[in-house]
Amino acid sequence: MDVTTISEIPLTTIDGGTTSLAEFDDKVVLIVNVASRCGLAPQYEKLEELQKTYGDRGFTVLGFPSNQFLQELGSTDAIKEYCSLTWGVTFPMFDKVKVNGKNAHPLYKELTKTEDASGKAGKVQWNFEKFVVANGVVHRFRPKTEPDAPEIVSLIEESLGS
């Protein structure tokens, strides 16, 4: 996939501002679809640990709330409050998006073209699917792969040149 393409896709922040991934072109980015009421929500803690560990070295997590699997809170204010109070989230969060189907956000339409480690592209399987964009390449990790899994951490560290 051409990373330039995804860099130009307009994004809406959780506060209603507009941006794009171009703002993060100089960083290693972990994009994740999040859901507050999902059984995988404790992954927020590990995502925040990655943010704190590598954030000052050119890395960031980008959280995209999604109610695609009917497990996200109704309002952006409720999502912000939950993320802040429950998990202490400091990484950038975005407006709710659809990750699958004809109404999927354009970013996810591009990201889901990426194959996972077993060579499968296509639909996001569940909440907390992760896409690491590093050095112009997108890497895909399925939901049950924890944010601090060795394959993700080593990719981040190698991409940051540590």
Secondary structure, DSSP 8 states (H G I E B T S, - for coil): --HHHHHTSEEEBTTS-EEEGGGGTTSEEEEEEE-TTSTTTTHHHHHHHHHHHHGGGTEEEEEEE--TTS-S-SSHHHHHHHHHHHH---S-BB-----SSTT--HHHHHHTTS--TTS--SS--STT-EEEEETTEEEEE-TTS-TT-HHHHHHHHHHHT-
